[in-house]
Amino acid sequence: MQTLESLGLFGLFCICFISSSLYPLGSEVFVSFFATLDYPLFLVWSVATIGNTLGSLSTYAIGYWGENFILAKHFTKPKNFEKYLVFVGKYGFIGAFFSFLPFLGDIFAFVLGATRYPFLKATFFIFLGKGLRYYLLIYLTKVFYF
């Protein structure tokens, strides 16, 4: 943790970004740790939320630009993919909001990209979900640690 602490908020940003991309890593421990340091809590929340949101958007981009590969490899029947398109069209905002969930969140972001869910809508709901999660995490850390 001393090395991460020496990197400061940049280190927190990197951890949050990586943990929200396709590489599994829990950012919650690091965010809680940084909330106990002398950094302003709003700054910790902002850096963690932005880093985690950008990580999910990188997974969205992989789905968006890897669509042909995904279709050819996993959806031999176009009807199956059409079902996903209809579902994501109606309920994609829920998947975007819950993209903070471990493992499932990466799948949600990936499918949103592959189905061409509107980028700004995805960004808004991903940011909202991740921001709320980190707010609650920092609040609970503050209540139980301080």
Secondary structure by P-SEA (a helix, b strand, c coil): caaaaaacaaaaaaaaaaaaccbbbbaaaaaaaaaaccccaaaaaaaaaaaaaaaaaaaaaaaaaaaaaaaacccccaaaaaaaaaaaaacaaaaaaacccaaaaaaaaaaaaaacccaaaaaaaaaaaaaaaaaaaaaaaaaacc
